[in-house]
Amino acid sequence: MAIFSVIPLLLIPILIYNVIAWSGAKFSSAEQVRARMDAEFMSIPMASETLWVITPGHGLVVLALCMLFFELLKSTGIGRAAVMNHAFSMVLFIVCLVEFLMFPAFATSIFFMIMLMALMDTMAGFMVTIASARRDIAVGDGYGD
């Protein structure tokens, strides 16, 4: 179970997006990926007599939000596994940023939102770790002078 505490959970939606982005041509365009992400996946009839249309892009963003929630819960941990998780989260964000900037298939709003979630995971992890370290060490509390 220790491996699951080290690997960022946001890797799951990012890998799914990569599969969708690279599954067409070798170098898919943003329009091709957008068309795949905007296709109707399912529709649910609502009480207002309209259909709620869910696309793969919507599902991917919801999955990423759920993974971000669990990542934020994991970020409250301390120890070597938590530090490694933060480091891997930073690497994951950098990979996402490179993909977003360099490959046309990743220049979509859906991937941008997932990339922002990876950034928020990275920042939250480091902030929580710093806050808990300050509380543990009690920096500048005036004792010992």
N, C-alpha and C positions, 0 to 999 in steps of 0.2 A: 504493500500500500504506500510505501514511501515514495515511489516513483510518481504517484498521482499528486502528491503534495509538492513536487518539484516542477512538474510540467504545467505550464499555464493552460487553463481550460479554454481560453479563447483560441487556442490552436485549432479546436474542432471546427468552429464556423469559418475560420480562415482557410483551413484545408478544404472544406466543402466548396468555398468560393473558388479556390484554385482549381478544383476538379471541374467546376462549371465553366470557368474561364478558359481552361486549356483543353476542354473536351472537344471543341469544334476543330477549327484549323489550328495549326501550331501557334500562330500569332493572331489571335482573335482580335477584332476591333471592339471598341467600347459599345458601338451600336449593336453588334451581334450578342454581346453579353447582356446588354440592357434588354434586348428582345427576349432572351432566355429568362431573365429575372422578372420581367413584367408579364410573362405568359400566365394565364389563369391556371392556378394549381387546384383550387377548390372554391366553391361558393356555398355560403350558408344562408338560408332564408332567415330574415329577421322579422320581428313582430311588426315592424313598420311596413311590411310587404315589399321590401327591397332585398337585394342580394348583397351580402358582404363577400366581396371577391378577395381571395387571398392568393398572393403570388409567391413564387419561390424566394424572391427578394424580401418580402415581408416576413416569411418564415425564418429566413436566415438572420434578419435583424432581431427577431424575437429570441431565437436561439442564442445569439451573441449577448443579448441583454441578460438572459438567464445565466449564461456562463460568467458574465461580469459580476452578477450578484454573488455567485459562489466564489469567484476570485477575490472579491472584497472581503468575504468571510475568511478566506484563507490568509489574507494579508494581515490579519490580526495576530497570527502566530509568530513565534520567535524561534530562533535557532538557525542551524545551518540550512535546513530544507527551505525555510522562508526566504532566506537571503538568496539561495539558488533560484527559487521561484521568481524573485524580483529581477534577478539577472537575466533569466530566460524570457521574462516578460519584456524587458528592454530589448533583447535581441529580436523577439517577435515583432515588436513595434517598428524597429529599424528595417526588418525585412518587409513589413507592410508598407512603410514609407517609400522604400526603393521600388517596390512593385507599383505603387500608386503613381510615382513620378516617372517611371521608365517604361512601363508596358501599357499600351492602349486599352487592353482588356480590363485593367484595374482602375481606369479613370471613370468610375461611376460613383454616384452618391451612396449607393449601398456599401461599397467597399470603403468609401471615405468614413461612413459612420462606424463601421466595424474597426477601422484603423483608429478612430478616435477613442473607441472603447478600449483598445489595446493601450493607447496612451494613458487613459484614465486609470487603467489597472496598474500600469507602471508607476504613475505618479502617486496613486493612493498607497501602493505597497511601500514605497520609499518614505512617504510622509508618516504612515502608521508606524513603521519601524523606527524612524527618528524620534517620534513622539514617545514611543514606549521606551526607547533607550534613554531619553532625557529623564523620564520618570524613574527608571531604574537606577540611573547614576546620580540623579538629583544635582545637576550641574548648576553651579552658582547659588546654592542655597544658603551660603553664609556660615555654614558650620565649619569648624576647624580653624577659624581665624583667631 
